[in-house]
Amino acid sequence: MKVLAIETATEACSCALWLDGEQRCRYQVAPRRHAELLLEMVASLLAEAELSLQRLDGIAFGCGPGSFTGVRIAVAVSQGLAFGAELAVAPVSSLRALAEGARRELGCQAVLSALDARMSQVYWGSFRASVQGPMEAVGAEQVCEPETVVVPNEELGWFGVGPGWGPYRERLAARLGRQLIGTASDRYPHALDVASLGAECLRGGEGVSPDEALPVYLRNRVTG
C-alpha cells in the first residue's frame, strides 16, 4: 500500500508518504503559506522516494474541520492530483489525525482534540484507541462554545491536544473536571497520521472518487 497524504487544516502544512508501513514526510508550521509550499513539498517527497503519482494506491487528505482556507487547499490539491492519476482518495478527520498523533508520539489512549474555531468556539472531538490501535471517535465531532462540549460518558483519564487548548484551557478544564489528566496545546494534525489512517481506509476498500472528496467545515460561516 503506497499512499500520499496531505494535511493543511491548521497553521501546520504537511505531506507524507506511507510506503508499505514506512513513512516519509515534510512538515512546516507556516500560517497562510500552505498554497505556496504544498505542491513543492509533494514533488520533493515523491522525487525522494522515486515514485510517480501513478504508482500510488491513493491519496489521503485532512478533510477538516479547521481553517476554511486550509481545508479547501487540501481538498483542491488532493482532487487535482487524484483526477490526473486516476486514484481513489481517503478523507480523514483532522481532529482524528490530531488524536492519532498523540497516540503515536505520546502514548495517549483517550484524547480530546480541540482546534480554535474562532468566535469563542472550538472544533471538538473525542477519541480512544481501538483494539487494533488507531484512534476511533467517541460520539460526533462538533463546533461549540467550550462550556458546551460533549463530555464522554466514560471513566477514563482524557488527555487534551491541539491549539484549542491554548486560549480555552480553563473553560474546557472546568467542563471536564477530574476526567482531564493533561493537555498539550502545541500540537497540530500531521500528515503522517493522515497517511496511516488513510492507508487503513483505502486497504479496506473505503476510498472514494475524487469528486466525492468533500471538506468538513462543521459550520457555514467562513472564519479564515
C-alpha positions as CSV (number, residue, x, y, z in Angstrom):
1,M,0.0,0.0,0.0
2,K,1.5,3.3,-1.2
3,V,-0.4,6.4,-0.1
4,L,0.3,10.2,-0.4
5,A,-1.2,12.2,2.5
6,I,-1.9,16.0,2.8
7,E,-2.8,18.0,5.9
8,T,-3.3,21.7,5.8
9,A,-6.3,22.3,8.2
10,T,-4.3,24.4,10.7
11,E,-1.2,26.6,10.8
12,A,0.9,23.5,10.0
13,C,1.4,22.4,6.4
14,S,2.5,18.8,5.9
15,C,2.5,16.0,3.4
16,A,3.6,12.4,3.9
17,L,4.1,9.1,2.1
18,W,3.0,5.7,3.5
19,L,5.1,3.1,1.7
20,D,4.0,-0.3,3.0
21,G,4.4,0.9,6.5
22,E,7.5,3.0,6.0
23,Q,6.8,6.7,6.3
24,R,8.4,9.9,5.0
25,C,7.2,13.4,5.5
26,R,7.6,17.2,5.0
27,Y,6.2,19.4,7.8
28,Q,6.3,23.1,8.4
29,V,4.4,25.5,10.7
30,A,3.7,28.2,8.2
31,P,0.5,30.2,8.6
32,R,-1.1,31.4,5.3
33,R,1.7,29.9,3.2
34,H,0.1,26.5,2.5
35,A,-0.7,27.2,-1.1
36,E,2.8,28.4,-1.7
37,L,4.5,25.4,0.0
38,L,2.4,22.3,-0.6
39,L,3.0,21.3,-4.2
40,E,6.7,21.8,-3.8
41,M,6.6,19.6,-0.7
42,V,4.7,16.9,-2.6
43,A,7.1,17.0,-5.6
44,S,10.1,16.8,-3.3
45,L,8.7,13.9,-1.3
46,L,7.8,11.9,-4.5
47,A,11.2,12.6,-6.0
48,E,13.0,11.4,-2.8
49,A,11.0,8.2,-2.9
50,E,11.5,7.8,-6.7
51,L,7.7,7.5,-7.1
52,S,5.2,8.8,-9.6
53,L,1.6,9.5,-8.7
54,Q,0.5,6.7,-11.0
55,R,2.3,4.2,-8.7
56,L,0.3,5.2,-5.7
57,D,-2.7,3.3,-4.4
58,G,-4.5,6.5,-3.3
59,I,-4.3,9.9,-1.8
60,A,-5.4,10.7,1.8
61,F,-6.2,14.2,3.0
62,G,-7.2,16.0,6.2
63,C,-10.8,16.9,5.4
64,G,-11.2,19.2,8.3
65,P,-12.6,20.8,10.4
66,G,-10.2,23.6,10.6
67,S,-9.3,26.8,8.7
68,F,-11.7,27.1,5.8
69,T,-8.9,28.2,3.5
70,G,-6.6,25.4,4.7
71,V,-9.2,22.7,4.3
72,R,-10.1,23.9,0.8
73,I,-6.4,23.8,-0.2
74,A,-6.1,20.1,0.9
75,V,-9.3,19.2,-0.9
76,A,-8.4,21.0,-4.1
77,V,-4.8,19.6,-4.3
78,S,-6.0,16.1,-3.5
79,Q,-8.7,16.2,-6.1
80,G,-6.4,17.6,-8.8
81,L,-3.7,15.0,-8.2
82,A,-6.1,12.1,-7.9
83,F,-8.0,13.0,-11.1
84,G,-4.8,13.2,-13.1
85,A,-3.5,9.9,-11.8
86,E,-6.9,8.2,-11.6
87,L,-6.6,7.5,-7.9
88,A,-9.1,6.9,-5.1
89,V,-9.0,9.4,-2.2
90,A,-9.5,8.9,1.5
91,P,-10.9,11.8,3.6
92,V,-9.5,11.7,7.1
93,S,-10.8,13.9,10.0
94,S,-8.3,16.4,11.0
95,L,-9.4,16.0,14.7
96,R,-8.9,12.2,14.4
97,A,-5.5,12.7,12.9
98,L,-4.6,15.1,15.8
99,A,-5.7,12.4,18.3
100,E,-3.8,9.7,16.4
101,G,-0.6,11.8,16.6
102,A,-1.0,12.0,20.4
103,R,-1.3,8.2,20.5
104,R,1.7,7.7,18.2
105,E,4.1,10.1,19.9
106,L,2.8,10.4,23.5
107,G,1.2,7.0,24.0
108,C,-2.3,8.5,24.8
109,Q,-5.2,6.1,24.8
110,A,-8.0,8.6,25.3
111,V,-7.8,12.0,23.6
112,L,-9.9,15.2,23.4
113,S,-9.0,17.1,20.3
114,A,-9.6,20.8,20.2
115,L,-8.9,23.3,17.4
116,D,-9.6,27.1,17.8
117,A,-12.7,27.7,15.7
118,R,-12.6,31.5,16.4
119,M,-15.7,33.4,17.6
120,S,-15.0,31.9,21.1
121,Q,-15.7,28.4,19.8
122,V,-13.8,25.2,19.4
123,Y,-13.8,22.3,16.9
124,W,-14.1,19.3,19.2
125,G,-13.8,15.6,19.0
126,S,-13.3,12.7,21.5
127,F,-11.2,9.6,20.5
128,R,-10.0,6.5,22.2
129,A,-7.6,3.8,21.0
130,S,-9.2,0.8,19.4
131,V,-8.2,-2.8,20.0
132,Q,-6.3,-2.7,16.7
133,G,-4.6,0.5,17.8
134,P,-5.8,3.5,15.7
135,M,-8.0,6.1,17.4
136,E,-11.7,5.8,16.9
137,A,-14.3,8.5,17.5
138,V,-16.4,8.5,20.7
139,G,-19.5,10.5,19.6
140,A,-19.8,13.1,16.8
141,E,-17.5,15.9,16.2
142,Q,-18.9,19.4,16.9
143,V,-18.3,23.1,16.9
144,C,-19.4,24.9,20.0
145,E,-18.5,27.1,23.0
146,P,-16.0,25.5,25.4
147,E,-18.7,25.3,28.1
148,T,-21.0,23.1,26.0
149,V,-18.5,20.5,24.7
150,V,-19.9,17.0,25.0
151,V,-18.0,15.2,27.8
152,P,-17.6,11.5,27.1
153,N,-19.6,9.4,29.5
154,E,-16.7,7.1,30.4
155,E,-14.5,7.0,33.4
156,L,-11.2,7.4,31.5
157,G,-8.3,9.8,32.0
158,W,-8.7,12.1,29.0
159,F,-5.7,14.0,27.5
160,G,-6.4,17.2,25.7
161,V,-4.5,18.0,22.5
162,G,-4.5,20.8,19.9
163,P,-4.3,24.6,19.7
164,G,-7.8,24.9,21.0
165,W,-6.5,24.0,24.4
166,G,-4.4,27.2,24.4
167,P,-6.9,30.1,24.7
168,Y,-9.8,27.9,26.1
169,R,-8.0,25.6,28.5
170,E,-9.5,26.9,31.7
171,R,-13.0,26.9,30.3
172,L,-12.6,23.3,28.9
173,A,-11.0,22.1,32.1
174,A,-13.9,23.4,34.2
175,R,-16.3,21.4,32.0
176,L,-14.2,18.2,32.3
177,G,-13.2,18.3,35.9
178,R,-11.2,15.3,37.1
179,Q,-11.6,13.5,33.8
180,L,-8.8,15.7,32.4
181,I,-5.3,14.4,33.1
182,G,-3.2,16.7,31.0
183,T,-3.0,18.9,27.9
184,A,-0.7,19.7,25.0
185,S,-1.8,22.8,23.1
186,D,1.3,23.0,20.8
187,R,0.3,20.0,18.7
188,Y,-1.3,20.1,15.2
189,P,-2.7,17.5,12.9
190,H,0.1,15.8,10.9
191,A,0.1,14.2,7.5
192,L,1.9,11.2,9.0
193,D,-1.2,10.3,10.8
194,V,-3.5,11.2,7.9
195,A,-1.3,8.7,5.9
196,S,-1.7,5.8,8.3
197,L,-5.4,6.3,8.8
198,G,-5.9,6.9,5.0
199,A,-4.0,3.7,4.2
200,E,-6.3,1.8,6.5
201,C,-9.3,3.3,4.8
202,L,-8.0,2.5,1.3
203,R,-6.9,-1.0,2.3
204,G,-10.5,-1.7,3.4
205,G,-11.9,-0.5,0.1
206,E,-13.4,2.6,1.6
207,G,-11.8,5.2,-0.6
208,V,-14.0,7.4,-2.7
209,S,-13.6,9.0,-6.2
210,P,-12.0,12.5,-6.3
211,D,-15.3,14.3,-7.0
212,E,-16.6,12.8,-3.6
213,A,-13.6,14.3,-1.8
214,L,-15.6,16.8,0.3
215,P,-14.5,19.2,3.1
216,V,-15.9,19.0,6.6
217,Y,-16.5,22.5,8.0
218,L,-19.0,21.8,10.8
219,R,-20.3,25.3,10.3
220,N,-21.1,27.5,7.3
221,R,-19.7,30.9,8.3
222,V,-16.2,31.5,6.9
223,T,-13.6,32.5,9.5
224,G,-10.3,32.1,7.6
